[in-house]
Amino acid sequence: MNPVCISLPPIEAEKAVEVSVRVNGQTNVFNYRVELFRWEDWWFPPEPRAESVKRIIAAYDRDWQLMQIGTPDEKGISIMFRRIR
């Protein structure tokens, strides 16, 4: 599948985004979810934050596939998942 970049308005954590794509007259629907994870809930210093991200992904609902890891800041990190069909 070729990646496509689209701009979305800001969404709240744990909200799903549904995208419909029409290719040659056939419509496909994809569900995406962007979640914001706070370091205070997942990071246990002195371990690297990357270990926290690994734990987040491993513990996430198996009906959702990792799509993108956002840029971390001091408060946390955003991660985007796509529903597996």
Secondary structure, DSSP 8 states (H G I E B T S, - for coil): ------------TTEEEEEEEEETTEEEEEEEEEEEEEHHHH--TTS-HHHHHHHHHHHS-TTEEEEEE----SSEEEEEEEE--
